[in-house]
Amino acid sequence: MTQTGSTSTPAPLGAPSILGQPECLWPAGATLGEGTLWSPREQALYWIDILGCRLSRYDPKTGARQSWQFDEEITALAERAGTPGLIVTMRRGFAFFDPAVDVPPRYLHQPETDRPGNRFNDGKCDSKGRFWGGTMDFNCVAPTGALYRFDADSRCTRHDDGFAVTNGPTWSLDERTMYFNATVEGCVYAYDFDSEAGTVSNKRVWLRFADGDGLPDGMTTDAAGRLWIARWGGHCVSCHDPVSGAELCRIELPASNVTDCAFGGEDLCTLYITTARSGLTAEQIEAEPLSGALFAVRIASPGLPAAEFGAAAVKA
């Protein structure tokens, strides 16, 4: 059993209640849907098509859809604390982008000028407002990807290295554990996490997916502490106990490549899920016409609000 850094092992969590079936909100046919982010201040969902170089916004109250097209890949995002706009990861690094202003993203830092075969992939902020983002080999083969922390004062720190494809991270409720996915290896790692210092240590395998049962992609933590993991090639999102890794339930999707998930809605009880067409043959796409769509399903218990970039600096 994998410990989360607590002095005693908490009781196993029960399975959440899934209310109904997933609903297709946007049959976008995304090449690589990712980057789900619920905006509490806008009461809307942002999501990304990485290989389509597109950021999209969905308003669940009106059904309104809006998209922004870029000249290169956009891969992950978080809202900025105390100021309009987003921090995003583009192909080569961290940038600011304000959807309300018609100006291209402005790069802040590019940490991998020596790794031209890489691009950024998934990422999100911790509770202190530091953005954690991972890079990957564009061909998903070479172990050239790394894990970075980008601070509000523009400091960038590499914390781990040697991944072909990175996804995540997410954190335990007590913030003493960070989880991070090595997707190609089918492995979820856990690190001891020092929230004050913003550092990781004691890397270990927390969960390894069975062969043929999908690969760990994007993920999130709910308000009970359970982890929800999108399964690339697995047709589902699976929910797990944060200590043992035991699977508690699955949400099946009509798409093979399930890529990311995030809680949203006014009560944070809607799980938004992205999917992808990348890697599918024409015959598979014909059999899965909703591959690349944005889905939503109601859960009887809430998730957690996404942390904002620079949150600690604004509070100070």
TAURQUI-V401318 format. One record per pair of residues at least 12 apart in sequence whose C-alpha atoms are under 8 Angstrom apart, sorted by the first residue. I is the first residue (numbers start at 1). J is the second residue. Records with the same first field share a line. If there is no record, write none. Layout:
BEGIN
I: J, J
END
This chain:
BEGIN
1: 243, 244
2: 206, 243, 244, 245
3: 243, 244
4: 172, 176, 177, 192, 242, 243
5: 176, 177, 192
6: 176
9: 243
10: 243
12: 241, 243, 244
13: 224, 226, 241
14: 248
15: 239, 248, 249
16: 248, 249, 299, 300, 301
17: 299, 300, 301
18: 251, 297, 298, 299, 300
19: 297, 298, 299, 300
20: 297, 298
21: 297
22: 251, 252, 253, 295, 296, 297, 298
23: 295, 296, 297
24: 290, 293, 294, 295, 296
25: 293, 294, 295, 296
26: 293, 294, 295
27: 290, 291, 292, 293, 294
28: 292, 293, 294
29: 276, 277, 290, 291, 292, 293
30: 49, 52, 275, 276, 277, 291, 292, 293
31: 49, 50, 51, 52, 276, 277, 278, 292
32: 48, 49, 50, 51, 52, 259, 275, 276, 277, 278, 292
33: 47, 48, 49, 50, 259, 260, 274, 275, 276, 292, 293, 294
34: 47, 48, 49, 50, 75, 76, 122, 218, 259, 260, 274, 275
35: 47, 48, 75, 76, 77, 122, 123, 260
36: 48, 260, 261, 262, 272, 273, 274
37: 77, 78, 262, 264, 306
38: 262, 263, 264, 265, 305, 306
39: 79, 264, 306
40: 266, 305
43: 59, 60, 265, 266
44: 57, 58, 59, 60, 265
45: 57, 58, 59, 60, 264
46: 58
47: 274
48: 74, 75, 76
49: 74, 75
50: 73, 74, 75
51: 73
52: 73
53: 69, 70, 71, 72, 73, 74
54: 67, 68, 69, 70, 73, 74
55: 67, 68, 69, 74
56: 68
60: 265
68: 99
70: 104
72: 90, 91
73: 90, 91
74: 88, 89, 90, 91
75: 88, 89, 90, 91, 120, 121, 122
76: 88, 89, 90, 121, 122, 123, 124, 133
77: 89, 123, 124
78: 124, 125, 131, 306, 307, 308, 309
79: 307, 308, 309
80: 308, 309, 310, 311
81: 308, 309, 310, 311, 314
82: 311, 314
84: 98
85: 97, 98, 99, 100
86: 98, 99
87: 309
89: 120, 121, 123, 133
90: 119, 120
91: 119, 120, 121
92: 110, 111, 112, 113, 118, 119, 120
93: 107, 108, 109, 110, 111, 112, 120
94: 107, 108, 109, 110, 150
95: 107, 108, 109
96: 108
108: 154
109: 154, 156
111: 156
115: 144
117: 137, 138
118: 135, 136, 137, 138, 144, 145
119: 135, 136, 137, 138
120: 133, 134, 135, 136
121: 133, 134, 135, 136, 165, 166, 167
122: 134, 135, 166, 167, 168, 169, 218
123: 167, 168, 169
124: 168, 169, 170, 307
125: 306, 307, 308, 309
126: 171, 307
127: 195, 307, 308, 311
128: 195, 196, 307, 309, 310, 311, 312
129: 151, 152, 307, 308, 309, 310, 311, 312, 313
130: 149, 150, 151, 152, 198, 309, 310
131: 149, 150, 151, 309
132: 147, 148, 149, 150, 169
133: 147, 148, 149, 150, 168, 169
134: 146, 147, 148, 166, 167, 168
135: 147, 165, 166
136: 163, 164, 165, 166
137: 164, 165
140: 164, 165, 184
141: 164, 165
142: 163, 164
143: 162, 163, 164, 165
144: 161, 162, 163, 164
145: 161, 162, 163, 164, 165, 166
146: 158, 159, 160, 161, 162, 163, 166
147: 159, 160, 161, 166
148: 160
151: 310
152: 309, 310, 313
159: 199, 200
163: 182
164: 182, 183, 184
165: 182, 183, 184
166: 180, 181, 182, 183
167: 180, 181, 182, 183, 216, 217, 218, 219
168: 180, 181, 217, 218, 219, 220
169: 181, 218, 219, 220
170: 219, 220, 221
171: 221
172: 221, 225, 242
173: 221, 223, 224, 225
175: 193, 194, 195
176: 192, 193, 194, 195
177: 190, 191, 192, 193
178: 190, 191, 192, 193, 200
179: 191
181: 216, 217
182: 216
183: 215, 216, 217
184: 215
185: 215
186: 208, 209, 210, 214, 215, 216
187: 205, 206, 207, 208, 209, 215, 216
188: 205, 206, 207, 208, 216
189: 203, 204, 205, 206, 207
190: 202, 203, 204, 205, 206
191: 203, 204
206: 245
207: 245
212: 234
213: 231, 233, 234
214: 231, 232, 233, 234, 235
215: 231, 232, 233, 234
216: 229, 230, 231, 232
217: 229, 230, 231, 232, 258, 259, 260
218: 230, 259, 260, 261
219: 260, 261, 262
220: 261, 262, 263
221: 303, 304
222: 263, 302, 303, 304
223: 301, 302, 303, 304
224: 303
225: 241, 242
226: 239, 240, 241, 242
227: 239, 240, 241, 242
228: 240, 261
229: 260, 261
230: 258, 259, 260, 261
231: 257, 258, 259
232: 256, 257, 258, 259
233: 256, 257, 258
234: 256, 257, 258
235: 252, 253, 254, 255, 256, 257, 258
236: 250, 251, 252, 253, 256, 258
237: 250, 251, 252, 253, 258, 261
238: 250, 251
254: 288, 290, 291
255: 275, 276, 288, 290, 291, 292
256: 275, 288, 291
257: 275, 276, 277, 291
258: 273, 274, 275, 276
259: 273, 274, 275, 276
260: 273, 274, 275
261: 273, 274
262: 303
263: 302, 303, 304, 305
264: 303, 305
267: 302
268: 302, 303, 304, 305
269: 298, 299, 300, 301, 302, 303
270: 296, 297, 298, 299, 302
271: 296, 297, 298, 299
272: 294, 295, 296, 297
273: 294, 295, 296
274: 292, 293, 294, 295
275: 291, 292, 293, 294
276: 291, 292, 293
277: 291, 292
END
